[in-house]
Amino acid sequence: MLDRRFQGGETRDDKHIHDFGHSKMDAPVFHGGCGQPCHLGSGRPACAQDAEWQKVIDAGKKEGSLVLYTALVGQPSTKQIAEAFTKQYGISVEVLEARASEIRERVRVEQAAGRFAADVMFTSEGQTMLYDKEDKSVDPLPATPNSQKINDKFKVKVPMASVMTIPYGIMINTGLVKPADEPKSWKDIADPKWQGKILSDDPRAIGAGYLWFFSTYDKIGEDYVKKVASQKLVFTRDQRESQRRTVRGEYSIYMPVIMTDFSDLKGLPVKFIIPEEGVPYVLYGNVMLKKAPHPNAAKLYLDFMQGPVVQKIYASLGYGPVLSGMTEGLPADVKAISEAKLYGTTDTTRQNEMLAKSKDIFK
């Protein structure tokens, strides 16, 4: 494995390049079954569609490699998935990890210079809209065998192949919050007893706090948000350090917390709570960048990410899969998070409006 690091330390905000996998293996053939419906299109015999997909597999193997840009930084699952992809198709994966804003700027600079270095980008639905509408840096989404199998609610309008949801909830210090006092819903956060005891991701900037603000403003209303604003919240933009501060007992509550981080804090005096209303979430997926140098390998990767191998990996970590039946057999605590009711997410077209509202309320 090649690990070339840009300037920076070991944090979620770092940029890393990794090259996962070099072996060449026989690739499997996609079988829909002759005479049976196939998801690659309509009005064509299944065998012809199988043969069409086999051509993609063969061409992808010849390309031999794939370049992935991902805004999901510091996740071991990225390597695990890349290695599984290489094992199945014999295609190596080079990965660059960086914050979404940094990747966007990198893609803009590269494409403006006529350099089309990356094939696939793993990013959010909101970022995809910006890439598509403003930057014009992505290509239309190709049809793949798995693309029609995902749940309909994750078939979005932007050219993104949905992969998983990142859920957000409430974290409490169990030494400071008695079981009878534990918040059970987002509305409980507005209880005056929590005044001065809540550490919150900053809702006045794009991030987890803004996601919470957007969701609850739309679902519960402005009066509720104003009540929370009167709680003398302490704002932060460092998620990891905020979790540590809550563990140390500096605050009773931290919100919103990435629910998948619960496994990192097992055994410590904290509890992750799924609010009764549900979890605000961010939908993540893959897009094909314009003029991808390895277009067929990219199509295979998009399809692989929506298949059961990857979907089970994400479900096992607490992320919400886009394919049904992926949570069977999971531990109860993981399953509860992975299956948590989705409460709401942001809308990029309303970003300026909602940021202005948040800044006005949380002065």
Stockholm file with secondary structure:
# STOCKHOLM 1.0

chainA/1-363         MLDRRFQGGETRDDKHIHDFGHSKMDAPVFHGGCGQPCHLGSGRPACAQDAEWQKVIDAGKKEGSLVLYTALVGQPSTKQIAEAFTKQYGISVEVLEARASEIRERVRVEQAAGRFAADVMFTSEGQTMLYDKEDKSVDPLPATPNSQKINDKFKVKVPMASVMTIPYGIMINTGLVKPADEPKSWKDIADPKWQGKILSDDPRAIGAGYLWFFSTYDKIGEDYVKKVASQKLVFTRDQRESQRRTVRGEYSIYMPVIMTDFSDLKGLPVKFIIPEEGVPYVLYGNVMLKKAPHPNAAKLYLDFMQGPVVQKIYASLGYGPVLSGMTEGLPADVKAISEAKLYGTTDTTRQNEMLAKSKDIFK
#=GR chainA/1-363 SS CEEEECSSCSSTTCCEEEEECCCCCCCCCCCCCTTSCCTTCSSSCHHHHHHHHHHHHHHHHHHCEEEEEESSTTCHHHHHHHHHHHHHHCCEEEEEECCHHHHHHHHHHHHHTTCCCCSEEEEEHHHHHHIIIIICCBCCCCCCTTTTTSCGGGCCSSSCEEEEEEEEEEEEETTTSCGGGCCCSGGGGGCGGGTTCEEEECTTSTTHHHHHHHHHHHHTCHHHHHHHHTTCCEEESCHHHHHHHHHTTSCSEEEEEEGGGGGGGTTSSEEEECCTTCEEEEEEEEEEBTTCSSHHHHHHHHHHHTSHHHHHHHHHTTCEESSTTCCTTCCHHHHHHHTCCEEECCCGGGHHHHHHHHHHHCC
#=GC SS_cons         CEEEECSSCSSTTCCEEEEECCCCCCCCCCCCCTTSCCTTCSSSCHHHHHHHHHHHHHHHHHHCEEEEEESSTTCHHHHHHHHHHHHHHCCEEEEEECCHHHHHHHHHHHHHTTCCCCSEEEEEHHHHHHIIIIICCBCCCCCCTTTTTSCGGGCCSSSCEEEEEEEEEEEEETTTSCGGGCCCSGGGGGCGGGTTCEEEECTTSTTHHHHHHHHHHHHTCHHHHHHHHTTCCEEESCHHHHHHHHHTTSCSEEEEEEGGGGGGGTTSSEEEECCTTCEEEEEEEEEEBTTCSSHHHHHHHHHHHTSHHHHHHHHHTTCEESSTTCCTTCCHHHHHHHTCCEEECCCGGGHHHHHHHHHHHCC
//
